[in-house]
Amino acid sequence: MQYESTRNPDSLVESAMAIKMGLSPEGGLFVPTSIPKLTQGEIMKLAELGYNARAVEILKLYLTDFSLEEVKECVDHAYNKDKFETVNIAPIYQLHEQCYFLELWHGPTCAFKDMALQILPHLLIKSAQKTGEDKEIVILVATSGDTGKAALEGFKNVPGTRIIVFYPNEGVSDIQKLQMVTQEGDNVHVMAVKGNFDDAQNGVKKIFTDPLYAAELSEKGFVLSSANSINWGRLLPQIVYYFSTYADLMKNEEINPGDKINVVVPTGNFGNILACYYAKEMGLPIHKMICASNENNVLTDFIHTGIYDRNRTFKLTASPSMDILISSNLERLLFLLANRDATQINAWMDSLKTAGKYEVDSATKEKITASFWAGSCDDAQTFDAIRQVSEQFSYVMDTHTAVGKCVYDQYVTATGDKTKTVIASTASPFKFSQDVLSALQPDEDLSQSSAFELLQILSEQSGMRIPPALGDLRNKTVRFGETCEKEDMQAVVSTLLEG
Ligand SMILES: *Cc1c(COP(=O)(O)O)cnc(C)c1O
């Protein structure tokens, strides 16, 4: 299996190179040159396997330059009982006869990013070895919360790597900050940056795009890399859980082999839902993919009109991991729908860069509406969904998952479709305790409660156990209390790497 760039058809590489490079040099994203297919018989067989064996069946189709043994090693390092709370890894929860949650948050940081970031370091290390890379890999991350912690947990103590995470001192929640500054591991560094997320992100981008600095690091034996969600090594592991869910539904006799299901995905960067599209193209029987957005509903408008227009006010919402106006992975979908026409992709992406918008042709638009349905909701609707589901079903959703549920209800009202539907549940409600509690008990004043008190109250309210990864933060030592100026980020990297 070879990989091509969405912006340059001549740049063919193997999967190891695509994963090591992350982004193609001209700015395009790597995609496999063809999509492997599974027969119905092969999908049925998955029902007899555990999560890891299912993962190997899917990953080996794309990682053809890895040996089967190597694929298995990566999978087993990532998905095991030390890292995940459940042996199922990604269990389903049945809400009612036709609606299920796919719980993707039983990993070490309680959000779905673990599903990819637990395995990416192992894929990356093997990819570096295969491509003859002999330097130590330095992962640089700027984070607004979830990604930084998930990357730290994924890369901690992985030989041959170091990870440096910058977070803005204004703008991450107390729990998120505690999760990062207490991070364990010998190869990890965490630093606050005076400023907001953009300052941290611009600083990291500047370091990445400075060729002189890259040469300087190279002489010292380091090479920079990113754990960003546009890396194929992050997208690929996400395809697995859609097959796994379908296999579980068959195994539990909720569906018959070949039955179609719908999937709802609360969406930000379009990574998770794109993985679902790949699963569908590989032969998984999916009727509709429902793209759920919060008030930053640029994707909803795009799917309805064919016009992608980021010229709008950025809103801070209660589902912050979906507060995104440029959904990078959409480029991969467009490339597939526009018959792999890199010239067309370049034109659209240039227009996005210069005018902040582009419009796709009618053939592409029709293909989008054939597969996708889209909707959005605001914070008040999100909170209503949390409260209603809790009252009716005694199940407590986090704010991101609630956006998914809310848009699913819109879909059913609009279409009357009774197809069994799986909603991707992307975070533990404990990760967003404050908002979840204010949805459950709008009249209580929780402003004086500490982050740990909120965990406790939510546990009593929901009857759910506090995830140990969050509850135990109380007893952890703060290892990284330092703050730097945004101008000094490069110097900080140099100093940390000398230590
Ligand atoms: C990152 C994230 C999302 C959005 O996923 P994309 O792949 O960026 O679309 C949704 N929910 C949570 C909790 C997340 O952390």
The ligand as a MOL file (V3000), in Angstrom:
LIG
                    3D

  0  0  0     0  0            999 V3000
M  V30 BEGIN CTAB
M  V30 COUNTS 15 15 0 0 0
M  V30 BEGIN ATOM
M  V30 1 C -10.8980 16.1290 19.6740 0
M  V30 2 C -12.2670 15.8990 20.2190 0
M  V30 3 C -13.4180 15.9160 19.3850 0
M  V30 4 C -13.3670 16.2210 17.9080 0
M  V30 5 O -12.7670 15.1920 17.1520 0
M  V30 6 P -12.2380 15.4720 15.6750 0
M  V30 7 O -11.5370 14.2280 15.2660 0
M  V30 8 O -11.2970 16.6500 15.8020 0
M  V30 9 O -13.4060 15.7860 14.8220 0
M  V30 10 C -14.6510 15.6620 19.9750 0
M  V30 11 N -14.7680 15.4240 21.3100 0
M  V30 12 C -13.6910 15.4080 22.1290 0
M  V30 13 C -13.9000 15.1680 23.5920 0
M  V30 14 C -12.4050 15.6400 21.6260 0
M  V30 15 O -11.3430 15.6280 22.4640 0
M  V30 END ATOM
M  V30 BEGIN BOND
M  V30 1 1 1 2
M  V30 2 1 2 3
M  V30 3 2 2 14
M  V30 4 1 3 4
M  V30 5 2 3 10
M  V30 6 1 4 5
M  V30 7 1 5 6
M  V30 8 2 6 7
M  V30 9 1 6 8
M  V30 10 1 6 9
M  V30 11 1 10 11
M  V30 12 2 11 12
M  V30 13 1 12 13
M  V30 14 1 12 14
M  V30 15 1 14 15
M  V30 END BOND
M  V30 END CTAB
M  END
